[in-house]
């Protein structure tokens, strides 16, 4: 009975834990590492074809994003998750595959004339479809026999629609050990979804630590707080731009915006427009609508009265690139919700380009901003950033809607751990920045007087004897991100930025008329022929 750690170990993303027991090999999550260079260095450090099951805590890419790669490399087992997680993975893994194929196509086009060998995408749409076909839905709170010697149960973690903590009962050599994997523990009083459920018994606990070193501020009236931001921004003629994760956070913001409109909290801007500019967010919102049985009591009560909690008059869904572009050519003050939530990719960068330099506008952050991301730089007071090769002065108001987080803070994590009533043999702390993992582990060791480990990558433990088999290694997978205002300076920097801008233009013309795209391709190739000598 051995548990090993191959992701989110002294890191915030890339969750992956590996259990070998009862003759089976089981992964708990198989996530992608996110942040700078997130589509590189996504190795699978074991034989995928030997894995029997994946138990998936929730659909976020940092927990699910390597599942298509696992399928590509030979995994043919079952991926066990809640119903809603299966539904959300259906869109998120396809979206991730689209990005992989686009990245590879771009690199190959660039490298062909340089004589470089073609590269393959990390995985393709076909691989994503294969992984999706392996999803097996489970319901909350029901013990199921996974295989001989292993039973599992999914418990609502309150982090995202369908998110779960996972309980495993493992019997080997006549000894039963209960393992609990927290997944991402949710914050209290989030809209739409339930508060996290608590678990009373465990021998081993693997717990996340994203906010293990801090406390959220007391929750305000989120609708009131957001309304105040909207009011002062609209009064000065600006836009409210909200970088928002497409799955989960966007739907929460729609919930608050519906409430703002219903309560008339913004004055003088009747029926103000709200744009959701993310095809993935639009699809995810539809899945939320289809899984309303999992909503919390407050949202369910609205539905009983015939009120849809995440739609309202003035809501516009931008699907095509033309619809996205048109948003910034309309001078009406508006709210723009767009992905990605950390401003690293996607349509949000275009909205930032059009609004960061405007003192009338406001950028509102409503979620965690990882180190090295553009979102973190703006939160930390960057005076200028580079977007599509242009230096953009940051004149807009930059604010954070305090308390809006899908993750429990330190108090919430302790509340979740305090619920265990039986003695715990060891706690493993994962899924946090390196110093946070270590400091939270020290806090837990003192609080509970049990062995607490913040494992390094590759660390392995014998759960029958509670001993370490492999110490693991510290690793620096991601290249450190340069400050946005100083990336690739000089003339070459201008050229590099122009290339990145070109790729953004190409992507935003996806789906355009064949005749126009052919002309565009000829122009680009002609320019390349001129300089690639």
C-alpha positions as CSV (number, residue, x, y, z in Angstrom):
1,X,0.0,0.0,0.0
2,X,2.1,2.9,-1.3
3,X,1.2,6.5,-1.9
4,X,3.4,8.7,-4.1
5,X,3.3,12.3,-5.2
6,X,3.8,13.5,-8.8
7,X,2.2,17.0,-9.0
8,X,1.2,20.0,-6.9
9,X,4.1,19.2,-4.5
10,X,5.4,22.5,-3.2
11,X,3.5,23.9,-6.2
12,X,0.0,25.3,-6.7
13,X,-1.1,23.4,-9.8
14,X,-0.6,20.1,-11.6
15,X,-2.2,17.9,-8.9
16,X,-1.4,14.2,-9.3
17,X,-1.2,11.5,-6.5
18,X,-0.4,7.8,-7.2
19,X,-1.7,5.0,-5.1
20,X,-0.6,1.4,-5.5
21,X,-2.7,-1.0,-3.5
22,X,-4.6,-4.3,-3.9
23,X,-2.7,-5.1,-7.1
24,X,-4.1,-1.8,-8.7
25,X,-2.5,1.4,-9.7
26,X,-4.7,4.5,-9.1
27,X,-4.3,8.2,-9.8
28,X,-6.0,10.8,-7.8
29,X,-6.2,13.7,-10.3
30,X,-3.9,14.1,-13.3
31,X,-3.7,17.9,-13.7
32,X,-1.8,20.3,-15.9
33,X,0.7,22.7,-14.5
34,X,-0.4,26.2,-15.1
35,X,1.3,29.6,-15.4
36,X,4.1,30.6,-17.7
37,X,5.0,28.0,-20.3
38,X,2.0,25.9,-19.1
39,X,1.9,23.8,-22.2
40,X,5.5,22.5,-21.7
41,X,7.1,20.2,-19.1
42,X,3.9,18.1,-18.6
43,X,5.6,14.8,-18.3
44,X,3.9,11.5,-17.2
45,X,6.5,9.9,-14.8
46,X,5.0,6.5,-14.8
47,X,3.6,4.0,-17.3
48,X,0.1,5.3,-18.3
49,X,-0.9,1.9,-19.7
50,X,-0.5,0.3,-16.2
51,X,-2.9,2.7,-14.5
52,X,-6.2,1.1,-13.7
53,X,-8.3,4.0,-12.5
54,X,-8.2,7.8,-12.2
55,X,-10.3,9.3,-9.4
56,X,-11.0,13.0,-10.3
57,X,-11.8,15.6,-7.6
58,X,-13.1,18.2,-10.0
59,X,-12.9,19.6,-13.6
60,X,-10.4,22.4,-13.3
61,X,-7.5,21.9,-15.7
62,X,-4.9,21.9,-12.9
63,X,-6.6,18.7,-11.7
64,X,-7.8,17.2,-15.0
65,X,-5.7,18.7,-17.8
66,X,-3.3,15.8,-18.4
67,X,-6.1,13.2,-18.8
68,X,-5.9,13.3,-22.6
69,X,-2.2,12.9,-22.5
70,X,-2.7,9.9,-20.2
71,X,-5.1,8.4,-22.8
72,X,-2.7,9.2,-25.7
73,X,0.1,7.3,-23.9
74,X,-2.0,4.2,-23.3
75,X,-4.3,4.6,-20.4
76,X,-7.5,2.6,-20.9
77,X,-9.0,2.5,-17.5
78,X,-12.0,4.3,-15.9
79,X,-12.0,8.0,-14.9
80,X,-14.3,8.2,-11.9
81,X,-15.9,11.6,-11.1
82,X,-19.2,13.1,-10.1
83,X,-21.9,13.7,-12.8
84,X,-21.3,17.5,-13.0
85,X,-17.5,17.0,-13.2
86,X,-17.9,14.6,-16.1
87,X,-20.1,17.2,-17.9
88,X,-17.6,20.0,-17.3
89,X,-14.7,17.9,-18.4
90,X,-16.5,17.3,-21.7
91,X,-16.0,21.0,-22.6
92,X,-12.8,21.8,-20.7
93,X,-10.7,18.9,-22.1
94,X,-11.8,19.7,-25.7
95,X,-10.9,23.3,-25.2
96,X,-7.5,22.3,-23.8
97,X,-6.9,20.0,-26.8
98,X,-7.8,22.9,-29.2
99,X,-5.0,24.9,-27.6
100,X,-2.5,22.1,-27.8
101,X,-3.2,21.7,-31.6
102,X,-3.0,25.4,-32.2
103,X,0.3,25.8,-30.3
104,X,1.9,22.9,-32.3
105,X,0.6,24.2,-35.6
106,X,2.1,27.6,-34.9
107,X,5.5,26.2,-33.9
108,X,5.6,23.9,-36.9
109,X,4.8,26.7,-39.3
110,X,7.6,28.7,-37.8
111,X,10.1,25.9,-37.8
112,X,9.5,24.3,-41.2
113,X,11.6,26.8,-43.2
114,X,14.3,26.6,-40.6
115,X,14.6,22.9,-41.3
116,X,13.5,21.9,-37.8
117,X,11.6,18.6,-37.3
118,X,7.9,18.9,-36.8
119,X,6.6,18.6,-33.2
120,X,3.4,17.0,-32.1
121,X,0.9,18.7,-29.8
122,X,0.9,17.4,-26.3
123,X,-2.4,15.9,-27.2
124,X,-5.1,16.2,-29.8
125,X,-8.8,16.5,-29.9
126,X,-8.9,12.8,-30.6
127,X,-7.0,12.2,-27.4
128,X,-9.4,14.4,-25.5
129,X,-12.4,12.6,-26.9
130,X,-10.8,9.3,-25.8
131,X,-10.4,10.6,-22.2
132,X,-13.9,11.9,-22.2
133,X,-15.2,8.5,-23.3
134,X,-13.5,7.0,-20.2
135,X,-15.4,9.2,-17.7
136,X,-17.7,7.3,-15.4
137,X,-20.2,9.4,-13.4
138,X,-20.7,8.9,-9.6
139,X,-23.1,10.5,-7.2
140,X,-22.3,12.2,-4.0
141,X,-22.4,10.4,-0.6
142,X,-22.6,6.9,-1.9
143,X,-20.0,4.2,-1.0
144,X,-19.1,2.3,-4.2
145,X,-16.8,-0.8,-4.5
146,X,-14.1,0.3,-7.0
147,X,-12.5,-3.1,-7.1
148,X,-11.6,-5.9,-4.7
149,X,-10.2,-4.4,-1.5
150,X,-11.0,-0.7,-2.4
151,X,-14.2,1.3,-1.8
152,X,-14.7,5.0,-2.6
153,X,-17.0,7.8,-1.9
154,X,-17.3,11.3,-3.3
155,X,-18.2,14.1,-0.8
156,X,-19.1,17.6,-1.8
157,X,-16.0,19.9,-1.5
158,X,-17.9,23.1,-2.1
159,X,-15.3,24.4,-4.5
160,X,-16.9,24.1,-8.0
161,X,-20.0,22.5,-9.4
162,X,-19.3,18.8,-9.0
163,X,-16.2,19.2,-6.9
164,X,-15.4,16.5,-4.4
165,X,-13.2,15.3,-1.6
166,X,-12.6,11.6,-2.1
167,X,-12.7,8.9,0.6
168,X,-10.9,5.6,0.0
169,X,-11.1,2.4,2.1
170,X,-8.2,0.2,1.2
171,X,-7.8,-3.3,2.6
172,X,-4.5,-5.1,2.1
173,X,-2.8,-7.9,4.0
174,X,-5.8,-8.0,6.3
175,X,-5.4,-4.3,7.3
176,X,-7.8,-1.5,6.3
177,X,-6.6,2.1,6.0
178,X,-8.9,5.0,5.1
179,X,-7.4,7.7,2.9
180,X,-9.0,11.1,2.3
181,X,-8.0,13.5,-0.5
182,X,-9.4,16.9,0.1
183,X,-9.3,18.1,-3.5
184,X,-9.8,21.9,-3.4
185,X,-11.7,22.7,-0.3
186,X,-14.3,25.4,-1.0
187,X,-14.9,28.8,0.6
188,X,-18.0,29.4,2.6
189,X,-21.1,31.2,1.3
190,X,-20.2,31.0,-2.4
191,X,-23.2,31.6,-4.7
192,X,-24.8,28.6,-6.4
193,X,-22.9,25.8,-4.8
194,X,-23.1,24.3,-1.4
195,X,-20.6,24.8,1.5
196,X,-18.0,22.1,1.8
197,X,-19.1,18.9,3.6
198,X,-17.0,17.5,6.4
199,X,-15.5,14.1,7.0
200,X,-15.2,12.5,10.5
201,X,-12.7,9.6,10.0
202,X,-9.4,9.0,8.3
203,X,-6.0,7.4,8.8
204,X,-4.3,9.5,6.1
205,X,-5.3,12.9,4.9
206,X,-4.0,14.7,1.8
207,X,-5.0,18.4,2.1
208,X,-4.6,21.4,-0.2
209,X,-2.9,24.6,1.1
210,X,-3.6,27.3,-1.6
211,X,-4.5,29.8,1.1
212,X,-2.9,28.0,4.0
213,X,-1.0,31.2,5.1
214,X,-3.7,33.8,5.0
215,X,-7.3,34.7,6.0
216,X,-10.0,36.0,3.7
217,X,-11.6,39.2,4.9
218,X,-15.1,38.8,6.4
219,X,-17.4,38.3,3.5
220,X,-19.2,41.5,2.5
221,X,-22.4,41.8,0.6
222,X,-20.6,40.9,-2.7
223,X,-23.4,42.4,-4.8
224,X,-23.2,45.7,-2.9
225,X,-19.4,45.8,-3.2
226,X,-19.4,45.1,-6.9
227,X,-22.2,47.6,-7.4
228,X,-20.2,50.3,-5.8
229,X,-17.3,49.6,-8.2
230,X,-19.7,49.6,-11.2
231,X,-21.3,52.8,-10.1
232,X,-18.2,54.9,-9.8
233,X,-16.7,53.4,-13.0
234,X,-19.8,54.0,-15.1
235,X,-20.2,57.5,-13.6
236,X,-16.8,58.5,-15.0
237,X,-17.6,56.8,-18.4
238,X,-15.4,53.7,-18.1
239,X,-15.8,49.9,-18.4
240,X,-15.6,47.3,-15.7
241,X,-13.3,44.5,-16.9
242,X,-13.4,41.3,-14.9
243,X,-10.7,38.7,-15.7
244,X,-12.7,35.6,-14.8
245,X,-12.1,31.8,-14.9
246,X,-14.6,30.5,-17.4
247,X,-15.8,27.7,-15.2
248,X,-17.1,28.6,-11.8
249,X,-16.1,32.2,-11.3
250,X,-17.9,33.5,-14.3
251,X,-21.2,31.9,-13.2
252,X,-20.7,33.4,-9.7
253,X,-20.2,36.8,-11.1
254,X,-23.4,36.4,-13.2
255,X,-25.2,35.5,-10.0
256,X,-24.0,38.8,-8.3
257,X,-24.8,40.9,-11.4
258,X,-28.4,39.5,-11.6
259,X,-28.8,40.4,-7.9
260,X,-27.4,43.9,-8.5
261,X,-30.0,44.5,-11.3
262,X,-32.8,43.0,-9.3
263,X,-32.1,45.2,-6.3
264,X,-31.5,48.3,-8.4
265,X,-28.0,48.9,-6.8
266,X,-26.6,50.8,-9.8
267,X,-28.3,54.2,-10.4
268,X,-28.5,56.2,-13.6
269,X,-27.3,53.3,-15.9
270,X,-30.5,51.4,-16.3
271,X,-30.2,47.9,-17.8
272,X,-26.4,48.3,-18.2
273,X,-24.9,45.8,-20.6
274,X,-22.9,42.8,-19.4
275,X,-20.8,40.8,-21.8
276,X,-19.5,37.3,-21.3
277,X,-16.7,37.1,-23.8
278,X,-15.6,33.4,-23.6
279,X,-17.0,30.6,-25.7
280,X,-15.9,28.2,-22.9
281,X,-17.7,30.2,-20.3
282,X,-20.9,30.2,-22.3
283,X,-20.8,26.4,-22.6
284,X,-20.0,26.1,-18.9
285,X,-22.9,28.3,-18.0
286,X,-25.2,26.0,-20.0
287,X,-23.9,23.0,-18.0
288,X,-24.5,24.9,-14.7
289,X,-28.1,25.4,-15.9
290,X,-28.4,21.7,-16.6
291,X,-27.1,20.7,-13.1
292,X,-29.3,23.0,-11.0
293,X,-30.2,20.1,-8.7
294,X,-26.7,20.6,-7.2
295,X,-27.3,24.3,-6.4
296,X,-27.4,25.5,-2.9
297,X,-30.6,26.4,-1.0
298,X,-30.6,30.1,-1.9
299,X,-30.3,29.5,-5.7
300,X,-32.8,26.7,-5.5
301,X,-35.3,29.0,-3.9
302,X,-34.9,31.5,-6.7
303,X,-35.6,28.7,-9.2
304,X,-38.7,27.7,-7.3
305,X,-40.0,31.2,-7.9
306,X,-39.3,31.0,-11.6
307,X,-36.1,33.1,-11.4
308,X,-33.0,31.9,-13.3
309,X,-30.1,32.9,-10.9
310,X,-27.5,33.4,-13.6
311,X,-29.3,35.3,-16.4
312,X,-30.9,38.7,-16.7
313,X,-31.9,41.5,-19.2
314,X,-28.8,43.1,-20.7
315,X,-26.7,39.9,-20.7
316,X,-24.8,39.4,-24.0
317,X,-22.9,36.3,-24.9
318,X,-20.0,36.8,-27.3
319,X,-19.1,33.7,-29.2
320,X,-17.3,34.7,-32.4
321,X,-14.2,36.8,-32.7
322,X,-16.2,39.5,-34.5
323,X,-18.6,39.7,-31.5
324,X,-15.6,39.9,-29.2
325,X,-14.0,42.7,-31.2
326,X,-17.3,44.7,-31.4
327,X,-17.4,45.0,-27.6
328,X,-14.5,47.5,-27.6
329,X,-16.0,49.6,-30.4
330,X,-19.1,50.4,-28.3
331,X,-18.6,53.4,-26.1
332,X,-21.4,52.5,-23.7
333,X,-20.1,51.8,-20.2
334,X,-20.3,48.1,-19.7
335,X,-19.2,45.1,-17.6
336,X,-16.9,42.7,-19.5
337,X,-16.4,39.1,-18.1
338,X,-13.6,37.4,-20.0
339,X,-11.1,34.5,-19.6
340,X,-8.4,33.8,-18.6
341,X,-8.7,34.6,-14.9
342,X,-5.0,35.2,-14.5
343,X,-4.8,37.3,-17.8
344,X,-2.2,34.9,-19.3
345,X,-4.1,34.1,-22.5
346,X,-7.4,34.4,-24.3
347,X,-9.7,37.3,-25.1
348,X,-9.1,39.1,-21.7
349,X,-5.8,40.4,-23.0
350,X,-7.6,42.4,-25.8
351,X,-10.0,44.0,-23.3
352,X,-7.0,44.9,-21.0
353,X,-5.3,46.5,-24.0
354,X,-8.3,48.6,-24.7
355,X,-9.0,49.6,-21.0
356,X,-5.8,49.5,-18.9
357,X,-4.6,52.9,-20.2
358,X,-8.0,54.5,-19.5
359,X,-8.3,56.1,-16.0
360,X,-12.1,55.9,-16.4
361,X,-12.0,52.1,-16.5
362,X,-11.6,49.5,-13.7
363,X,-10.1,46.1,-13.7
364,X,-11.6,43.9,-11.0
365,X,-9.8,40.7,-9.9
366,X,-12.0,38.0,-8.4
367,X,-9.7,35.1,-7.9
368,X,-6.2,33.8,-7.1
369,X,-3.4,35.2,-9.2
370,X,-0.4,32.9,-9.5
371,X,3.2,34.1,-9.2
372,X,4.6,35.1,-12.6
373,X,1.2,35.9,-14.2
374,X,0.1,39.1,-15.7
375,X,-2.7,39.2,-13.2
376,X,-0.3,39.0,-10.3
377,X,1.8,41.8,-11.8
378,X,-1.2,44.1,-12.1
379,X,-2.3,43.2,-8.6
380,X,1.1,44.1,-7.3
381,X,1.1,47.5,-8.9
382,X,2.8,47.3,-12.3
383,X,2.9,50.7,-13.9
384,X,3.0,49.4,-17.4
385,X,2.7,46.1,-19.2
386,X,3.3,44.7,-22.7
387,X,0.3,43.4,-24.6
388,X,0.6,42.3,-28.2
389,X,3.9,44.2,-28.6
390,X,2.7,47.5,-27.2
391,X,3.6,49.0,-23.9
392,X,0.4,49.9,-22.1
393,X,0.5,52.3,-19.3
394,X,-1.7,51.2,-16.3
395,X,-4.0,54.1,-15.6
396,X,-7.1,52.1,-14.9
397,X,-8.3,51.5,-11.3
398,X,-7.1,48.1,-10.2
399,X,-9.2,46.5,-7.5
400,X,-9.7,43.1,-5.9
401,X,-13.2,42.0,-4.8
402,X,-12.0,40.8,-1.4
403,X,-13.3,37.5,-0.1
404,X,-14.4,36.2,-3.5
405,X,-12.4,32.9,-3.7
406,X,-13.3,29.4,-4.5
407,X,-10.7,28.2,-2.0
408,X,-11.0,28.0,1.8
409,X,-8.6,30.2,3.6
410,X,-6.5,29.0,6.5
411,X,-9.4,29.1,8.9
412,X,-11.5,27.2,6.5
413,X,-8.9,24.5,6.0
414,X,-8.5,24.2,9.7
415,X,-12.2,23.9,10.1
416,X,-12.2,21.1,7.5
417,X,-9.4,19.3,9.3
418,X,-10.9,19.9,12.8
419,X,-13.9,17.8,11.7
420,X,-11.9,14.6,11.9
421,X,-12.8,12.8,15.1
422,X,-10.5,9.8,14.9
423,X,-6.7,9.9,15.2
424,X,-4.9,10.6,12.0
425,X,-1.6,8.8,11.3
426,X,-0.2,11.4,8.9
427,X,-1.3,14.5,7.1
428,X,0.2,15.4,3.6
429,X,0.1,19.0,2.6
430,X,0.0,19.7,-1.1
431,X,-1.2,22.2,-3.7
432,X,0.3,25.4,-2.4
433,X,3.3,27.7,-3.1
434,X,6.4,26.1,-1.7
435,X,6.8,28.3,1.4
436,X,3.0,28.1,2.1
437,X,3.1,24.2,2.0
438,X,6.0,24.3,4.6
439,X,4.5,26.9,6.9
440,X,1.0,25.2,6.8
441,X,2.6,21.8,7.5
442,X,4.4,23.3,10.6
443,X,1.1,24.8,11.8
444,X,-0.7,21.5,11.5
445,X,2.0,19.5,13.2
446,X,1.8,21.8,16.2
447,X,-2.1,21.9,16.2
448,X,-2.7,18.2,15.8
449,X,0.4,16.6,17.2
450,X,0.7,14.2,14.3
451,X,3.3,13.7,11.6
452,X,2.8,16.2,8.8
453,X,4.7,16.1,5.5
454,X,4.8,18.6,2.7
455,X,6.1,16.0,0.1
456,X,8.5,16.8,-2.6
457,X,8.0,15.6,-6.2
458,X,8.4,11.8,-6.4
459,X,8.1,11.2,-2.6
460,X,6.7,7.8,-1.7
461,X,5.2,6.4,1.5
462,X,4.3,3.0,2.8
463,X,0.9,3.4,4.3
464,X,0.9,0.1,6.2
465,X,4.0,1.2,8.2
466,X,3.6,5.0,7.9
467,X,7.2,5.3,6.7
468,X,8.9,7.2,3.8
469,X,10.1,5.0,1.0
470,X,11.4,7.8,-1.4
471,X,12.2,11.3,-0.3
472,X,11.4,13.0,-3.6
473,X,13.2,16.0,-5.1
474,X,12.5,19.7,-5.2
475,X,12.1,20.8,-8.8
476,X,11.7,24.0,-10.7
477,X,9.5,23.0,-13.6
478,X,8.4,26.4,-14.8
479,X,10.8,29.0,-16.1
480,X,10.6,32.2,-13.9
481,X,8.5,34.8,-15.6
482,X,10.1,38.1,-16.5
483,X,8.3,41.3,-15.4
484,X,5.8,42.2,-18.0
485,X,7.3,45.6,-18.6
486,X,10.8,44.2,-19.3
487,X,10.2,41.2,-21.6
488,X,12.5,41.1,-24.6
489,X,13.6,44.7,-24.7
490,X,15.2,46.4,-27.7
491,X,14.6,46.0,-31.4
492,X,14.4,42.2,-31.2
493,X,11.8,42.6,-28.5
494,X,9.7,44.6,-30.9
495,X,10.0,41.9,-33.5
496,X,9.2,39.1,-30.9
497,X,6.2,41.1,-29.7
498,X,5.0,41.6,-33.3
499,X,5.1,37.9,-33.8
500,X,3.0,37.2,-30.7
501,X,0.5,39.9,-31.9
502,X,0.3,38.2,-35.3
503,X,-0.6,34.9,-33.6
504,X,-3.3,36.6,-31.7
505,X,-4.7,38.1,-34.9
506,X,-4.6,34.7,-36.6
507,X,-6.5,33.1,-33.7
508,X,-9.1,35.8,-33.6
509,X,-9.8,35.2,-37.4
510,X,-10.5,31.5,-36.8
511,X,-13.8,30.7,-38.5
512,X,-13.5,33.6,-41.0
513,X,-14.3,33.4,-44.7
514,X,-12.0,31.0,-46.5
515,X,-11.2,33.5,-49.2
516,X,-10.1,36.1,-46.6
517,X,-8.0,33.6,-44.7
518,X,-6.3,32.3,-47.8
519,X,-5.3,35.9,-48.7
520,X,-4.1,36.5,-45.2
521,X,-2.1,33.2,-45.3
522,X,-0.5,34.2,-48.6
523,X,0.6,37.6,-47.2
524,X,2.1,36.0,-44.1
525,X,4.0,33.4,-46.1
526,X,5.2,36.0,-48.6
527,X,6.7,38.0,-45.7
528,X,8.3,34.9,-44.2
529,X,9.8,34.0,-47.6
530,X,11.4,37.4,-47.7
531,X,13.0,37.2,-44.3
532,X,13.7,33.5,-43.9
533,X,16.9,33.4,-46.0
